[in-house]
Amino acid sequence: MTRAFHNRVRGILDENAAVLSRVCPGDVEKLVRALLKAEKVFIYGQGRTGHVSRAFATRLMQLGMQAHFVGETTVPRISRRDLCLVNSGTGRTRFVFHVAAAAKEARAKLATITAHPEARIGQMADIIVTVPAPTKGELIHRSSRQPQGSLFEQAALVMMDAIVMILMERLRISPRRLAQRHANIE
């Protein structure tokens, strides 16, 4: 059992390394600059992609940014000075599309993390970061042995954590200072 477990972990890590090596650093830089420029950041995703998006929103808040996960009751009004980051592997998730459309209607900058930049959400976005991994509905895919969508979600989370580290450097925020903003009412 131990060998089987370690083989699976190694396979997952190798798949993530292969996908992340194909993410365009220039696109990540555009997203980082937009995050730093935005007055408020609104983040949204559905399903497991929504869970990793919430994790990113939490880290941005810990960096001192005004970050909000769309759908929460405390989300303020979005404006042209803000950034909306919607994450959808397929690039066409219905609720994510509606959030993206609302952000564009409010004239906010729209960014997306997706495996399908050609899909309707990507067509609307000002900034696209492509994570070239299989998503839900792509059951048989040569680049992954994992269940549908897992590789996209994992790679997106690792990429967003790397973005947090870049932001920490640019904002000169130490891990200790970040920890000071961690929730203490849990």
N, C-alpha and C positions, 0 to 999 in steps of 0.2 A: 504493500500500500504506500509506503513512504516514497519509493521510487516513482510510482505512478503520480503521486501528488506533485513531487518536485518536477517531473517532466511536464505536467500540465502548466505549472507556474512558469517554467522556463519558456514554454510555448507561448503563453499569454504575453510575457515580457518581450519576447522576440517579435511577436506580431505588432505590439505597440511601438517598439523601436522602428520597425520597418515603415509603419504608417507615419509616425511623427517625423521621420527623416524626409518625408515628401511634402511636409507642410511648408509653404512659402514664407520665409522669414520677413520678407517685405510686407506681406499681408498682415502678419502679426504686428509688425512695427506700426502700420496704419491704425490697427485696433488700439494698441498701447497709447498712441498719440491722441486718439479720439477719447479714450478713457480719461486721460490727463486733462484734456480740454473741457470736457463736459461739466456742466454745473451739477446735473444729477444723472445717474445711470439707472436705467430700467432694464431688468433682465427677465427673460421668459423662456420656458421650454416645457414640454409635456412629457409625461412618463418618466422613464429612467433618465432621459436627457434633461428633464426638468429638475430631477434630484441633483445632478451634477451642476446645473445652472444655479440652483439655490446655494450650493456650496461656494460657488464663485462669488455670488452676491454677498455672502457672509464675509468672505475674505476682503472684498472691496470695502465693506463697512468697517472692518477691523483696520484697514489702511487709512480710515478717516474720510473716505469718500461718501457722498450721499448716494447710496446704492439701495435699490428697491426691487423686490421680486413682484412682478405684475400679478395681480389677483388678490394680494393681501389687502386687508381693510385699511392699512395705514399708508397706502401708496398715494403720493401727491399727484397733482396735475403735471403732465409732460408738456414741454415747450420746445421751441426752436433751439434753445441753448443746451438741450439735453441729448443724451445718447440712449438709444434703445438697442439692446443686444438680444436678438432672438436666436435660439439654437434649435435646429431641426435637421436631423440626419438626412431625411428625405427631401427637405426643402419645400414641402407642401403640406405639412401638418395643419389641419384646418384651424384650430384655435390659435396656433402660432402665427399663421397667415393673418388672421384678424387683428392680432396685437400689432403685427408689423404694419398693416394697413392703417391702423389708428395712429401709430407713431408717425408715419409719413404724412397723414392728414394734419397732424399737429406741427408739421415741419421740423420734427426732430431728426437728427442724424440716425440712420438705421444701419446696424451691423448684424451679420449673421455668421454663425459657425455651422457648416453643413458639409455633407459629402456630395451634394448635388447642387453646385452653383448655378446650373442652368435652369433649375426649377423656379417656380413662381416667386418664392421668397427671395432667392438670389437675384432675380431680375429687378426686384424693388430696392435692393440693398445698396447703400453707399460704400460699404466695406464688406468684403467677403473673405472669410478665412476658410479654406477648404481642407477638411480632414478626410483624406481619401480612404475611407473604410466602408465595409458593407453595413447597411442599415436594415431596419425592419422590412420584411417583405422580400429581402434578398437572401432567401434560405440557403441556397447553394452558392457558395462563393469561394473561389480558390485561395483567396488571401487570408481566410480565417476558418478555424475549426470550431470556433466558439458559437454559442447561440446567437440568433439574429440580433443585430444591433449592439451587442456587447463591446465589440472592438471600437466602434465609433464612440460610444459613451466613455469608455476607458481613456481613449486617446484624447478626447475633448477635455476630460478632467485633468489629465496630466499637462496638456497644453495650457489650460487656464491656470493651473498651479505655477507653471513656468512664467506666465504673464504676471502673476502676483509677485514672484521673485524679482522680475524686471522692474515692476512698479515700486517695490520696496527699495531697490537700488536708486531709482530716479528720484523718489521722494525722500530718500535718506531715512528710512524707517527700519529700525532694528527689530529682530524677532521679539525682543523684550518689550519694546514699545507696542508692537502688534498685539502681544499677549495682554497688555493692559486694557485693550478694548474688547477682549474676549468676554462673553456673557458670564455673569456671576450670579445669575438668578435661575439656575437650572437644576 
